[in-house]
Structures are given as structure tokens and as C-alpha cells.
């Protein structure tokens, strides 16, 4: 079972979230970072979902793909 908060709407796209900077953080491992929205849109398009961005941001996280499923704690504060 995913430990990602159910209040997050990871189906949202960059088109729907207009914040100039998109922050991502993991409450489990402490990883965090910020992406420039304009760069993300240019590289991936405005229709990319936050679910896809989350998977890209969590690359290398052993909790993202485990025997128990997705246990990664990565989230986007702009979606809270």
C-alpha cells in the first residue's frame, strides 16, 4: 500500500499547477529539491502528470520499487 497522502492529486498536470517553482520532498528519506516549472514544461510538456514527475524525481529510491510496492514518501507541497 502506498504511503503517499491520499490528499495529493497526482493526476494533476503542470498545466493545472502554475507555481513557477515545483518543490518535491520525501518525508521518509529527507531528499528534496526544486524544479523550474518552465523547464519541466519545455522538456516534458504541460500535460505531464505529477505522478510521472514523482517517479522521475524518485529515481534511485529503493522504496519506490520494492517487494511491498510503492513505499516512497515523495510528495509535492504545491498539491497539499
mmJSON file of the N, C-alpha and C atoms, coordinates in Angstrom:
{"data_MODEL":{"atom_site":{
"group_PDB":["ATOM","ATOM","ATOM","ATOM","ATOM","ATOM","ATOM","ATOM","ATOM","ATOM","ATOM","ATOM","ATOM","ATOM","ATOM","ATOM","ATOM","ATOM","ATOM","ATOM","ATOM","ATOM","ATOM","ATOM","ATOM","ATOM","ATOM","ATOM","ATOM","ATOM","ATOM","ATOM","ATOM","ATOM","ATOM","ATOM","ATOM","ATOM","ATOM","ATOM","ATOM","ATOM","ATOM","ATOM","ATOM","ATOM","ATOM","ATOM","ATOM","ATOM","ATOM","ATOM","ATOM","ATOM","ATOM","ATOM","ATOM","ATOM","ATOM","ATOM","ATOM","ATOM","ATOM","ATOM","ATOM","ATOM","ATOM","ATOM","ATOM","ATOM","ATOM","ATOM","ATOM","ATOM","ATOM","ATOM","ATOM","ATOM","ATOM","ATOM","ATOM","ATOM","ATOM","ATOM","ATOM","ATOM","ATOM","ATOM","ATOM","ATOM","ATOM","ATOM","ATOM","ATOM","ATOM","ATOM","ATOM","ATOM","ATOM","ATOM","ATOM","ATOM","ATOM","ATOM","ATOM","ATOM","ATOM","ATOM","ATOM","ATOM","ATOM","ATOM","ATOM","ATOM","ATOM","ATOM","ATOM","ATOM","ATOM","ATOM","ATOM","ATOM","ATOM","ATOM","ATOM","ATOM","ATOM","ATOM","ATOM","ATOM","ATOM","ATOM","ATOM","ATOM","ATOM","ATOM","ATOM","ATOM","ATOM","ATOM","ATOM","ATOM","ATOM","ATOM","ATOM","ATOM","ATOM","ATOM","ATOM","ATOM","ATOM","ATOM","ATOM","ATOM","ATOM","ATOM","ATOM","ATOM","ATOM","ATOM","ATOM","ATOM","ATOM","ATOM","ATOM","ATOM","ATOM","ATOM","ATOM","ATOM","ATOM","ATOM","ATOM","ATOM","ATOM","ATOM","ATOM","ATOM","ATOM","ATOM","ATOM","ATOM","ATOM","ATOM","ATOM","ATOM","ATOM","ATOM","ATOM","ATOM","ATOM","ATOM","ATOM","ATOM","ATOM","ATOM","ATOM","ATOM","ATOM","ATOM","ATOM","ATOM","ATOM","ATOM","ATOM","ATOM","ATOM","ATOM","ATOM","ATOM","ATOM","ATOM","ATOM","ATOM","ATOM","ATOM","ATOM","ATOM","ATOM","ATOM","ATOM","ATOM","ATOM","ATOM","ATOM","ATOM","ATOM","ATOM","ATOM","ATOM","ATOM","ATOM","ATOM","ATOM","ATOM","ATOM","ATOM","ATOM","ATOM","ATOM"],
"id":[1,2,3,4,5,6,7,8,9,10,11,12,13,14,15,16,17,18,19,20,21,22,23,24,25,26,27,28,29,30,31,32,33,34,35,36,37,38,39,40,41,42,43,44,45,46,47,48,49,50,51,52,53,54,55,56,57,58,59,60,61,62,63,64,65,66,67,68,69,70,71,72,73,74,75,76,77,78,79,80,81,82,83,84,85,86,87,88,89,90,91,92,93,94,95,96,97,98,99,100,101,102,103,104,105,106,107,108,109,110,111,112,113,114,115,116,117,118,119,120,121,122,123,124,125,126,127,128,129,130,131,132,133,134,135,136,137,138,139,140,141,142,143,144,145,146,147,148,149,150,151,152,153,154,155,156,157,158,159,160,161,162,163,164,165,166,167,168,169,170,171,172,173,174,175,176,177,178,179,180,181,182,183,184,185,186,187,188,189,190,191,192,193,194,195,196,197,198,199,200,201,202,203,204,205,206,207,208,209,210,211,212,213,214,215,216,217,218,219,220,221,222,223,224,225,226,227,228,229,230,231,232,233,234,235,236,237,238,239,240],
"type_symbol":["N","C","C","N","C","C","N","C","C","N","C","C","N","C","C","N","C","C","N","C","C","N","C","C","N","C","C","N","C","C","N","C","C","N","C","C","N","C","C","N","C","C","N","C","C","N","C","C","N","C","C","N","C","C","N","C","C","N","C","C","N","C","C","N","C","C","N","C","C","N","C","C","N","C","C","N","C","C","N","C","C","N","C","C","N","C","C","N","C","C","N","C","C","N","C","C","N","C","C","N","C","C","N","C","C","N","C","C","N","C","C","N","C","C","N","C","C","N","C","C","N","C","C","N","C","C","N","C","C","N","C","C","N","C","C","N","C","C","N","C","C","N","C","C","N","C","C","N","C","C","N","C","C","N","C","C","N","C","C","N","C","C","N","C","C","N","C","C","N","C","C","N","C","C","N","C","C","N","C","C","N","C","C","N","C","C","N","C","C","N","C","C","N","C","C","N","C","C","N","C","C","N","C","C","N","C","C","N","C","C","N","C","C","N","C","C","N","C","C","N","C","C","N","C","C","N","C","C","N","C","C","N","C","C","N","C","C","N","C","C"],
"label_atom_id":["N","CA","C","N","CA","C","N","CA","C","N","CA","C","N","CA","C","N","CA","C","N","CA","C","N","CA","C","N","CA","C","N","CA","C","N","CA","C","N","CA","C","N","CA","C","N","CA","C","N","CA","C","N","CA","C","N","CA","C","N","CA","C","N","CA","C","N","CA","C","N","CA","C","N","CA","C","N","CA","C","N","CA","C","N","CA","C","N","CA","C","N","CA","C","N","CA","C","N","CA","C","N","CA","C","N","CA","C","N","CA","C","N","CA","C","N","CA","C","N","CA","C","N","CA","C","N","CA","C","N","CA","C","N","CA","C","N","CA","C","N","CA","C","N","CA","C","N","CA","C","N","CA","C","N","CA","C","N","CA","C","N","CA","C","N","CA","C","N","CA","C","N","CA","C","N","CA","C","N","CA","C","N","CA","C","N","CA","C","N","CA","C","N","CA","C","N","CA","C","N","CA","C","N","CA","C","N","CA","C","N","CA","C","N","CA","C","N","CA","C","N","CA","C","N","CA","C","N","CA","C","N","CA","C","N","CA","C","N","CA","C","N","CA","C","N","CA","C","N","CA","C","N","CA","C","N","CA","C","N","CA","C","N","CA","C","N","CA","C","N","CA","C","N","CA","C","N","CA","C"],
"label_alt_id":[null,null,null,null,null,null,null,null,null,null,null,null,null,null,null,null,null,null,null,null,null,null,null,null,null,null,null,null,null,null,null,null,null,null,null,null,null,null,null,null,null,null,null,null,null,null,null,null,null,null,null,null,null,null,null,null,null,null,null,null,null,null,null,null,null,null,null,null,null,null,null,null,null,null,null,null,null,null,null,null,null,null,null,null,null,null,null,null,null,null,null,null,null,null,null,null,null,null,null,null,null,null,null,null,null,null,null,null,null,null,null,null,null,null,null,null,null,null,null,null,null,null,null,null,null,null,null,null,null,null,null,null,null,null,null,null,null,null,null,null,null,null,null,null,null,null,null,null,null,null,null,null,null,null,null,null,null,null,null,null,null,null,null,null,null,null,null,null,null,null,null,null,null,null,null,null,null,null,null,null,null,null,null,null,null,null,null,null,null,null,null,null,null,null,null,null,null,null,null,null,null,null,null,null,null,null,null,null,null,null,null,null,null,null,null,null,null,null,null,null,null,null,null,null,null,null,null,null,null,null,null,null,null,null,null,null,null,null,null,null],
"label_comp_id":["UNK","UNK","UNK","UNK","UNK","UNK","UNK","UNK","UNK","UNK","UNK","UNK","UNK","UNK","UNK","UNK","UNK","UNK","UNK","UNK","UNK","UNK","UNK","UNK","UNK","UNK","UNK","UNK","UNK","UNK","UNK","UNK","UNK","UNK","UNK","UNK","UNK","UNK","UNK","UNK","UNK","UNK","UNK","UNK","UNK","UNK","UNK","UNK","UNK","UNK","UNK","UNK","UNK","UNK","UNK","UNK","UNK","UNK","UNK","UNK","UNK","UNK","UNK","UNK","UNK","UNK","UNK","UNK","UNK","UNK","UNK","UNK","UNK","UNK","UNK","UNK","UNK","UNK","UNK","UNK","UNK","UNK","UNK","UNK","UNK","UNK","UNK","UNK","UNK","UNK","UNK","UNK","UNK","UNK","UNK","UNK","UNK","UNK","UNK","UNK","UNK","UNK","UNK","UNK","UNK","UNK","UNK","UNK","UNK","UNK","UNK","UNK","UNK","UNK","UNK","UNK","UNK","UNK","UNK","UNK","UNK","UNK","UNK","UNK","UNK","UNK","UNK","UNK","UNK","UNK","UNK","UNK","UNK","UNK","UNK","UNK","UNK","UNK","UNK","UNK","UNK","UNK","UNK","UNK","UNK","UNK","UNK","UNK","UNK","UNK","UNK","UNK","UNK","UNK","UNK","UNK","UNK","UNK","UNK","UNK","UNK","UNK","UNK","UNK","UNK","UNK","UNK","UNK","UNK","UNK","UNK","UNK","UNK","UNK","UNK","UNK","UNK","UNK","UNK","UNK","UNK","UNK","UNK","UNK","UNK","UNK","UNK","UNK","UNK","UNK","UNK","UNK","UNK","UNK","UNK","UNK","UNK","UNK","UNK","UNK","UNK","UNK","UNK","UNK","UNK","UNK","UNK","UNK","UNK","UNK","UNK","UNK","UNK","UNK","UNK","UNK","UNK","UNK","UNK","UNK","UNK","UNK","UNK","UNK","UNK","UNK","UNK","UNK","UNK","UNK","UNK","UNK","UNK","UNK","UNK","UNK","UNK","UNK","UNK","UNK"],
"label_asym_id":["A","A","A","A","A","A","A","A","A","A","A","A","A","A","A","A","A","A","A","A","A","A","A","A","A","A","A","A","A","A","A","A","A","A","A","A","A","A","A","A","A","A","A","A","A","A","A","A","A","A","A","A","A","A","A","A","A","A","A","A","A","A","A","A","A","A","A","A","A","A","A","A","A","A","A","A","A","A","A","A","A","A","A","A","A","A","A","A","A","A","A","A","A","A","A","A","A","A","A","A","A","A","A","A","A","A","A","A","A","A","A","A","A","A","A","A","A","A","A","A","A","A","A","A","A","A","A","A","A","A","A","A","A","A","A","A","A","A","A","A","A","A","A","A","A","A","A","A","A","A","A","A","A","A","A","A","A","A","A","A","A","A","A","A","A","A","A","A","A","A","A","A","A","A","A","A","A","A","A","A","A","A","A","A","A","A","A","A","A","A","A","A","A","A","A","A","A","A","A","A","A","A","A","A","A","A","A","A","A","A","A","A","A","A","A","A","A","A","A","A","A","A","A","A","A","A","A","A","A","A","A","A","A","A","A","A","A","A","A","A"],
"label_entity_id":["1","1","1","1","1","1","1","1","1","1","1","1","1","1","1","1","1","1","1","1","1","1","1","1","1","1","1","1","1","1","1","1","1","1","1","1","1","1","1","1","1","1","1","1","1","1","1","1","1","1","1","1","1","1","1","1","1","1","1","1","1","1","1","1","1","1","1","1","1","1","1","1","1","1","1","1","1","1","1","1","1","1","1","1","1","1","1","1","1","1","1","1","1","1","1","1","1","1","1","1","1","1","1","1","1","1","1","1","1","1","1","1","1","1","1","1","1","1","1","1","1","1","1","1","1","1","1","1","1","1","1","1","1","1","1","1","1","1","1","1","1","1","1","1","1","1","1","1","1","1","1","1","1","1","1","1","1","1","1","1","1","1","1","1","1","1","1","1","1","1","1","1","1","1","1","1","1","1","1","1","1","1","1","1","1","1","1","1","1","1","1","1","1","1","1","1","1","1","1","1","1","1","1","1","1","1","1","1","1","1","1","1","1","1","1","1","1","1","1","1","1","1","1","1","1","1","1","1","1","1","1","1","1","1","1","1","1","1","1","1"],
"label_seq_id":[1,1,1,2,2,2,3,3,3,4,4,4,5,5,5,6,6,6,7,7,7,8,8,8,9,9,9,10,10,10,11,11,11,12,12,12,13,13,13,14,14,14,15,15,15,16,16,16,17,17,17,18,18,18,19,19,19,20,20,20,21,21,21,22,22,22,23,23,23,24,24,24,25,25,25,26,26,26,27,27,27,28,28,28,29,29,29,30,30,30,31,31,31,32,32,32,33,33,33,34,34,34,35,35,35,36,36,36,37,37,37,38,38,38,39,39,39,40,40,40,41,41,41,42,42,42,43,43,43,44,44,44,45,45,45,46,46,46,47,47,47,48,48,48,49,49,49,50,50,50,51,51,51,52,52,52,53,53,53,54,54,54,55,55,55,56,56,56,57,57,57,58,58,58,59,59,59,60,60,60,61,61,61,62,62,62,63,63,63,64,64,64,65,65,65,66,66,66,67,67,67,68,68,68,69,69,69,70,70,70,71,71,71,72,72,72,73,73,73,74,74,74,75,75,75,76,76,76,77,77,77,78,78,78,79,79,79,80,80,80],
"pdbx_PDB_ins_code":[null,null,null,null,null,null,null,null,null,null,null,null,null,null,null,null,null,null,null,null,null,null,null,null,null,null,null,null,null,null,null,null,null,null,null,null,null,null,null,null,null,null,null,null,null,null,null,null,null,null,null,null,null,null,null,null,null,null,null,null,null,null,null,null,null,null,null,null,null,null,null,null,null,null,null,null,null,null,null,null,null,null,null,null,null,null,null,null,null,null,null,null,null,null,null,null,null,null,null,null,null,null,null,null,null,null,null,null,null,null,null,null,null,null,null,null,null,null,null,null,null,null,null,null,null,null,null,null,null,null,null,null,null,null,null,null,null,null,null,null,null,null,null,null,null,null,null,null,null,null,null,null,null,null,null,null,null,null,null,null,null,null,null,null,null,null,null,null,null,null,null,null,null,null,null,null,null,null,null,null,null,null,null,null,null,null,null,null,null,null,null,null,null,null,null,null,null,null,null,null,null,null,null,null,null,null,null,null,null,null,null,null,null,null,null,null,null,null,null,null,null,null,null,null,null,null,null,null,null,null,null,null,null,null,null,null,null,null,null,null],
"Cartn_x":[0.841,0.0,0.877,0.534,1.309,1.179,2.294,2.269,2.104,1.861,1.645,0.289,0.232,-1.012,-2.116,-3.298,-4.417,-4.954,-4.54,-4.998,-4.281,-3.184,-2.457,-3.188,-3.299,-3.888,-2.76,-2.164,-1.037,-1.457,-2.772,-3.232,-3.202,-2.956,-2.835,-1.662,-1.759,-0.698,-0.034,1.084,1.754,0.873,-0.013,-0.937,-1.846,-2.192,-3.109,-2.413,-1.133,-0.382,0.576,0.345,1.074,2.231,2.548,3.666,4.944,5.743,6.948,8.013,8.022,8.963,8.157,8.513,7.821,8.759,8.367,9.174,8.728,9.689,9.414,10.229,9.625,10.336,9.852,10.74,10.4,10.474,9.357,9.317,10.019,10.285,10.926,12.449,13.007,14.467,15.085,14.25,14.757,15.237,15.159,15.547,14.561,15.085,14.209,14.889,14.075,14.605,13.534,13.939,13.035,13.298,12.216,12.297,11.683,12.272,11.724,10.588,9.377,8.206,8.38,8.906,9.076,10.003,11.049,11.98,11.277,10.497,9.754,8.768,8.058,7.082,7.789,8.906,9.648,10.155,10.625,11.215,10.163,9.068,8.107,6.697,6.433,5.094,4.23,3.218,2.352,1.376,1.218,0.281,0.904,2.181,2.798,2.152,1.849,1.204,2.242,1.768,2.649,3.02,2.202,2.557,3.825,3.872,5.056,6.26,6.054,7.146,7.673,6.76,7.162,8.065,7.705,8.52,9.894,9.925,11.19,12.056,11.441,12.193,12.715,12.006,12.379,13.273,13.755,14.644,15.801,16.071,17.151,16.691,15.454,14.928,14.543,15.122,14.815,13.409,12.769,11.399,10.369,10.776,9.85,9.42,10.368,10.055,10.586,9.683,10.073,9.091,9.395,8.505,7.123,7.069,5.803,5.074,5.607,5.01,5.65,4.969,5.459,5.349,6.504,6.545,7.297,7.566,8.29,7.425,8.036,7.32,7.409,7.83,7.965,6.601,6.568,5.332,5.674,4.643,4.778,3.972,4.632,3.9,2.863,3.072,2.111,0.784,0.727,-0.51,-1.242,-0.624,-1.269,-2.461],
"Cartn_y":[-1.19,0.0,1.242,2.208,3.444,4.279,4.888,5.757,7.207,7.473,8.846,9.307,10.517,11.065,11.004,10.577,10.479,11.859,12.918,14.258,14.786,14.134,14.559,14.107,14.983,14.616,14.502,13.327,13.128,13.058,13.097,13.152,14.584,15.55,16.952,17.07,18.017,18.243,19.591,19.79,21.095,22.204,21.886,22.882,23.419,22.565,22.942,23.63,23.401,23.985,25.011,26.264,27.355,27.916,27.304,27.788,27.79,28.858,28.925,27.904,27.525,26.526,25.375,24.157,22.973,22.253,22.202,21.53,20.087,19.225,17.819,17.464,16.698,16.294,14.922,14.209,12.891,12.936,12.672,12.715,11.513,10.462,9.262,9.335,9.78,9.783,11.177,12.21,13.573,14.197,13.455,14.039,15.146,16.211,17.289,18.059,18.729,19.517,20.417,21.252,22.201,22.183,22.193,22.213,23.505,24.033,25.2,24.703,25.191,24.727,24.935,26.087,26.384,25.37,24.975,23.977,22.621,22.247,20.986,20.97,22.079,22.163,22.059,22.748,22.705,21.291,20.607,19.281,18.171,18.256,17.151,17.506,18.788,19.215,19.533,20.363,20.817,19.743,18.676,17.624,16.512,16.638,15.619,15.652,14.485,14.413,14.457,14.82,14.815,13.391,12.413,11.017,10.67,11.095,10.831,11.617,12.873,13.68,13.078,12.544,11.916,10.724,9.903,8.731,9.167,10.219,10.71,11.276,12.017,12.633,11.58,10.469,9.436,8.352,8.561,7.571,7.274,6.011,5.607,5.333,5.661,5.406,3.931,3.208,1.784,1.536,2.559,2.417,2.578,3.18,3.394,2.068,1.184,-0.136,-1.17,-1.71,-2.716,-3.876,-4.929,-6.092,-5.734,-4.725,-4.287,-3.267,-2.954,-1.942,-0.581,0.45,1.829,2.297,2.44,2.937,4.255,4.861,6.126,7.231,8.107,9.193,10.514,10.473,11.714,12.362,13.667,14.42,15.816,16.495,17.865,18.777,19.64,20.541,21.407,21.719,22.559,21.844,20.528,19.774,19.539,19.899,19.69,20.614],
"Cartn_z":[0.0,0.0,0.0,-0.778,-0.896,0.368,0.776,1.932,1.536,0.281,-0.185,0.321,0.799,1.322,0.282,0.701,-0.235,-0.614,0.072,-0.279,-1.532,-1.923,-3.102,-4.348,-5.305,-6.579,-7.59,-7.662,-8.553,-10.011,-10.27,-11.652,-12.188,-11.304,-11.739,-12.705,-13.607,-14.587,-14.339,-14.998,-14.896,-15.451,-16.371,-16.904,-15.791,-14.833,-13.757,-12.588,-12.417,-11.302,-11.885,-11.56,-12.201,-11.38,-10.263,-9.445,-10.291,-10.238,-11.067,-10.669,-9.405,-8.915,-8.306,-8.653,-8.171,-7.202,-5.938,-4.918,-4.768,-4.514,-4.217,-2.983,-2.09,-0.878,-0.441,0.235,0.758,2.274,2.905,4.363,4.977,4.191,4.714,4.678,3.554,3.445,3.506,3.471,3.588,2.281,1.17,-0.116,-0.481,-1.076,-1.517,-2.628,-3.39,-4.489,-5.067,-5.984,-6.617,-8.112,-8.873,-10.324,-10.848,-11.888,-12.57,-13.468,-13.232,-13.972,-15.478,-15.871,-17.3,-17.969,-17.285,-17.828,-17.943,-16.916,-16.973,-18.134,-18.32,-19.413,-20.756,-20.898,-22.157,-22.45,-21.417,-21.603,-21.735,-20.94,-20.863,-21.325,-21.543,-21.938,-20.73,-20.927,-19.835,-19.375,-20.145,-19.777,-18.943,-18.577,-17.739,-16.355,-15.827,-14.516,-13.399,-12.224,-11.059,-10.66,-11.005,-10.756,-11.541,-12.798,-13.633,-13.123,-12.76,-12.204,-10.91,-10.095,-8.832,-9.098,-10.048,-10.387,-10.905,-11.7,-12.234,-11.107,-10.191,-9.09,-8.114,-8.006,-7.039,-7.636,-8.851,-9.46,-8.509,-8.323,-7.427,-6.009,-5.699,-4.351,-4.257,-3.309,-3.183,-2.647,-2.113,-1.634,-2.762,-3.869,-4.979,-5.597,-5.76,-6.31,-5.323,-4.533,-3.553,-3.613,-2.895,-2.859,-2.326,-1.458,-0.86,-1.72,-2.881,-3.745,-3.521,-3.9,-3.808,-2.365,-1.712,-0.334,-0.246,-1.373,-1.423,-0.819,-0.067,0.572,-0.173,-1.43,-2.208,-2.438,-2.237,-2.44,-2.922,-3.394,-3.893,-2.971,-2.182,-1.288,-2.003,-3.277,-4.005,-4.234,-4.025,-4.204,-2.891,-1.78,-0.465,-0.297],
"occupancy":[1.0,1.0,1.0,1.0,1.0,1.0,1.0,1.0,1.0,1.0,1.0,1.0,1.0,1.0,1.0,1.0,1.0,1.0,1.0,1.0,1.0,1.0,1.0,1.0,1.0,1.0,1.0,1.0,1.0,1.0,1.0,1.0,1.0,1.0,1.0,1.0,1.0,1.0,1.0,1.0,1.0,1.0,1.0,1.0,1.0,1.0,1.0,1.0,1.0,1.0,1.0,1.0,1.0,1.0,1.0,1.0,1.0,1.0,1.0,1.0,1.0,1.0,1.0,1.0,1.0,1.0,1.0,1.0,1.0,1.0,1.0,1.0,1.0,1.0,1.0,1.0,1.0,1.0,1.0,1.0,1.0,1.0,1.0,1.0,1.0,1.0,1.0,1.0,1.0,1.0,1.0,1.0,1.0,1.0,1.0,1.0,1.0,1.0,1.0,1.0,1.0,1.0,1.0,1.0,1.0,1.0,1.0,1.0,1.0,1.0,1.0,1.0,1.0,1.0,1.0,1.0,1.0,1.0,1.0,1.0,1.0,1.0,1.0,1.0,1.0,1.0,1.0,1.0,1.0,1.0,1.0,1.0,1.0,1.0,1.0,1.0,1.0,1.0,1.0,1.0,1.0,1.0,1.0,1.0,1.0,1.0,1.0,1.0,1.0,1.0,1.0,1.0,1.0,1.0,1.0,1.0,1.0,1.0,1.0,1.0,1.0,1.0,1.0,1.0,1.0,1.0,1.0,1.0,1.0,1.0,1.0,1.0,1.0,1.0,1.0,1.0,1.0,1.0,1.0,1.0,1.0,1.0,1.0,1.0,1.0,1.0,1.0,1.0,1.0,1.0,1.0,1.0,1.0,1.0,1.0,1.0,1.0,1.0,1.0,1.0,1.0,1.0,1.0,1.0,1.0,1.0,1.0,1.0,1.0,1.0,1.0,1.0,1.0,1.0,1.0,1.0,1.0,1.0,1.0,1.0,1.0,1.0,1.0,1.0,1.0,1.0,1.0,1.0,1.0,1.0,1.0,1.0,1.0,1.0,1.0,1.0,1.0,1.0,1.0,1.0],
"B_iso_or_equiv":[0.0,0.0,0.0,0.0,0.0,0.0,0.0,0.0,0.0,0.0,0.0,0.0,0.0,0.0,0.0,0.0,0.0,0.0,0.0,0.0,0.0,0.0,0.0,0.0,0.0,0.0,0.0,0.0,0.0,0.0,0.0,0.0,0.0,0.0,0.0,0.0,0.0,0.0,0.0,0.0,0.0,0.0,0.0,0.0,0.0,0.0,0.0,0.0,0.0,0.0,0.0,0.0,0.0,0.0,0.0,0.0,0.0,0.0,0.0,0.0,0.0,0.0,0.0,0.0,0.0,0.0,0.0,0.0,0.0,0.0,0.0,0.0,0.0,0.0,0.0,0.0,0.0,0.0,0.0,0.0,0.0,0.0,0.0,0.0,0.0,0.0,0.0,0.0,0.0,0.0,0.0,0.0,0.0,0.0,0.0,0.0,0.0,0.0,0.0,0.0,0.0,0.0,0.0,0.0,0.0,0.0,0.0,0.0,0.0,0.0,0.0,0.0,0.0,0.0,0.0,0.0,0.0,0.0,0.0,0.0,0.0,0.0,0.0,0.0,0.0,0.0,0.0,0.0,0.0,0.0,0.0,0.0,0.0,0.0,0.0,0.0,0.0,0.0,0.0,0.0,0.0,0.0,0.0,0.0,0.0,0.0,0.0,0.0,0.0,0.0,0.0,0.0,0.0,0.0,0.0,0.0,0.0,0.0,0.0,0.0,0.0,0.0,0.0,0.0,0.0,0.0,0.0,0.0,0.0,0.0,0.0,0.0,0.0,0.0,0.0,0.0,0.0,0.0,0.0,0.0,0.0,0.0,0.0,0.0,0.0,0.0,0.0,0.0,0.0,0.0,0.0,0.0,0.0,0.0,0.0,0.0,0.0,0.0,0.0,0.0,0.0,0.0,0.0,0.0,0.0,0.0,0.0,0.0,0.0,0.0,0.0,0.0,0.0,0.0,0.0,0.0,0.0,0.0,0.0,0.0,0.0,0.0,0.0,0.0,0.0,0.0,0.0,0.0,0.0,0.0,0.0,0.0,0.0,0.0,0.0,0.0,0.0,0.0,0.0,0.0],
"pdbx_formal_charge":[null,null,null,null,null,null,null,null,null,null,null,null,null,null,null,null,null,null,null,null,null,null,null,null,null,null,null,null,null,null,null,null,null,null,null,null,null,null,null,null,null,null,null,null,null,null,null,null,null,null,null,null,null,null,null,null,null,null,null,null,null,null,null,null,null,null,null,null,null,null,null,null,null,null,null,null,null,null,null,null,null,null,null,null,null,null,null,null,null,null,null,null,null,null,null,null,null,null,null,null,null,null,null,null,null,null,null,null,null,null,null,null,null,null,null,null,null,null,null,null,null,null,null,null,null,null,null,null,null,null,null,null,null,null,null,null,null,null,null,null,null,null,null,null,null,null,null,null,null,null,null,null,null,null,null,null,null,null,null,null,null,null,null,null,null,null,null,null,null,null,null,null,null,null,null,null,null,null,null,null,null,null,null,null,null,null,null,null,null,null,null,null,null,null,null,null,null,null,null,null,null,null,null,null,null,null,null,null,null,null,null,null,null,null,null,null,null,null,null,null,null,null,null,null,null,null,null,null,null,null,null,null,null,null,null,null,null,null,null,null],
"auth_seq_id":[1,1,1,2,2,2,3,3,3,4,4,4,5,5,5,6,6,6,7,7,7,8,8,8,9,9,9,10,10,10,11,11,11,12,12,12,13,13,13,14,14,14,15,15,15,16,16,16,17,17,17,18,18,18,19,19,19,20,20,20,21,21,21,22,22,22,23,23,23,24,24,24,25,25,25,26,26,26,27,27,27,28,28,28,29,29,29,30,30,30,31,31,31,32,32,32,33,33,33,34,34,34,35,35,35,36,36,36,37,37,37,38,38,38,39,39,39,40,40,40,41,41,41,42,42,42,43,43,43,44,44,44,45,45,45,46,46,46,47,47,47,48,48,48,49,49,49,50,50,50,51,51,51,52,52,52,53,53,53,54,54,54,55,55,55,56,56,56,57,57,57,58,58,58,59,59,59,60,60,60,61,61,61,62,62,62,63,63,63,64,64,64,65,65,65,66,66,66,67,67,67,68,68,68,69,69,69,70,70,70,71,71,71,72,72,72,73,73,73,74,74,74,75,75,75,76,76,76,77,77,77,78,78,78,79,79,79,80,80,80],
"auth_comp_id":["UNK","UNK","UNK","UNK","UNK","UNK","UNK","UNK","UNK","UNK","UNK","UNK","UNK","UNK","UNK","UNK","UNK","UNK","UNK","UNK","UNK","UNK","UNK","UNK","UNK","UNK","UNK","UNK","UNK","UNK","UNK","UNK","UNK","UNK","UNK","UNK","UNK","UNK","UNK","UNK","UNK","UNK","UNK","UNK","UNK","UNK","UNK","UNK","UNK","UNK","UNK","UNK","UNK","UNK","UNK","UNK","UNK","UNK","UNK","UNK","UNK","UNK","UNK","UNK","UNK","UNK","UNK","UNK","UNK","UNK","UNK","UNK","UNK","UNK","UNK","UNK","UNK","UNK","UNK","UNK","UNK","UNK","UNK","UNK","UNK","UNK","UNK","UNK","UNK","UNK","UNK","UNK","UNK","UNK","UNK","UNK","UNK","UNK","UNK","UNK","UNK","UNK","UNK","UNK","UNK","UNK","UNK","UNK","UNK","UNK","UNK","UNK","UNK","UNK","UNK","UNK","UNK","UNK","UNK","UNK","UNK","UNK","UNK","UNK","UNK","UNK","UNK","UNK","UNK","UNK","UNK","UNK","UNK","UNK","UNK","UNK","UNK","UNK","UNK","UNK","UNK","UNK","UNK","UNK","UNK","UNK","UNK","UNK","UNK","UNK","UNK","UNK","UNK","UNK","UNK","UNK","UNK","UNK","UNK","UNK","UNK","UNK","UNK","UNK","UNK","UNK","UNK","UNK","UNK","UNK","UNK","UNK","UNK","UNK","UNK","UNK","UNK","UNK","UNK","UNK","UNK","UNK","UNK","UNK","UNK","UNK","UNK","UNK","UNK","UNK","UNK","UNK","UNK","UNK","UNK","UNK","UNK","UNK","UNK","UNK","UNK","UNK","UNK","UNK","UNK","UNK","UNK","UNK","UNK","UNK","UNK","UNK","UNK","UNK","UNK","UNK","UNK","UNK","UNK","UNK","UNK","UNK","UNK","UNK","UNK","UNK","UNK","UNK","UNK","UNK","UNK","UNK","UNK","UNK","UNK","UNK","UNK","UNK","UNK","UNK"],
"auth_asym_id":["A","A","A","A","A","A","A","A","A","A","A","A","A","A","A","A","A","A","A","A","A","A","A","A","A","A","A","A","A","A","A","A","A","A","A","A","A","A","A","A","A","A","A","A","A","A","A","A","A","A","A","A","A","A","A","A","A","A","A","A","A","A","A","A","A","A","A","A","A","A","A","A","A","A","A","A","A","A","A","A","A","A","A","A","A","A","A","A","A","A","A","A","A","A","A","A","A","A","A","A","A","A","A","A","A","A","A","A","A","A","A","A","A","A","A","A","A","A","A","A","A","A","A","A","A","A","A","A","A","A","A","A","A","A","A","A","A","A","A","A","A","A","A","A","A","A","A","A","A","A","A","A","A","A","A","A","A","A","A","A","A","A","A","A","A","A","A","A","A","A","A","A","A","A","A","A","A","A","A","A","A","A","A","A","A","A","A","A","A","A","A","A","A","A","A","A","A","A","A","A","A","A","A","A","A","A","A","A","A","A","A","A","A","A","A","A","A","A","A","A","A","A","A","A","A","A","A","A","A","A","A","A","A","A","A","A","A","A","A","A"],
"auth_atom_id":["N","CA","C","N","CA","C","N","CA","C","N","CA","C","N","CA","C","N","CA","C","N","CA","C","N","CA","C","N","CA","C","N","CA","C","N","CA","C","N","CA","C","N","CA","C","N","CA","C","N","CA","C","N","CA","C","N","CA","C","N","CA","C","N","CA","C","N","CA","C","N","CA","C","N","CA","C","N","CA","C","N","CA","C","N","CA","C","N","CA","C","N","CA","C","N","CA","C","N","CA","C","N","CA","C","N","CA","C","N","CA","C","N","CA","C","N","CA","C","N","CA","C","N","CA","C","N","CA","C","N","CA","C","N","CA","C","N","CA","C","N","CA","C","N","CA","C","N","CA","C","N","CA","C","N","CA","C","N","CA","C","N","CA","C","N","CA","C","N","CA","C","N","CA","C","N","CA","C","N","CA","C","N","CA","C","N","CA","C","N","CA","C","N","CA","C","N","CA","C","N","CA","C","N","CA","C","N","CA","C","N","CA","C","N","CA","C","N","CA","C","N","CA","C","N","CA","C","N","CA","C","N","CA","C","N","CA","C","N","CA","C","N","CA","C","N","CA","C","N","CA","C","N","CA","C","N","CA","C","N","CA","C","N","CA","C","N","CA","C","N","CA","C","N","CA","C","N","CA","C"],
"pdbx_PDB_model_num":[1,1,1,1,1,1,1,1,1,1,1,1,1,1,1,1,1,1,1,1,1,1,1,1,1,1,1,1,1,1,1,1,1,1,1,1,1,1,1,1,1,1,1,1,1,1,1,1,1,1,1,1,1,1,1,1,1,1,1,1,1,1,1,1,1,1,1,1,1,1,1,1,1,1,1,1,1,1,1,1,1,1,1,1,1,1,1,1,1,1,1,1,1,1,1,1,1,1,1,1,1,1,1,1,1,1,1,1,1,1,1,1,1,1,1,1,1,1,1,1,1,1,1,1,1,1,1,1,1,1,1,1,1,1,1,1,1,1,1,1,1,1,1,1,1,1,1,1,1,1,1,1,1,1,1,1,1,1,1,1,1,1,1,1,1,1,1,1,1,1,1,1,1,1,1,1,1,1,1,1,1,1,1,1,1,1,1,1,1,1,1,1,1,1,1,1,1,1,1,1,1,1,1,1,1,1,1,1,1,1,1,1,1,1,1,1,1,1,1,1,1,1,1,1,1,1,1,1,1,1,1,1,1,1,1,1,1,1,1,1]
}}}
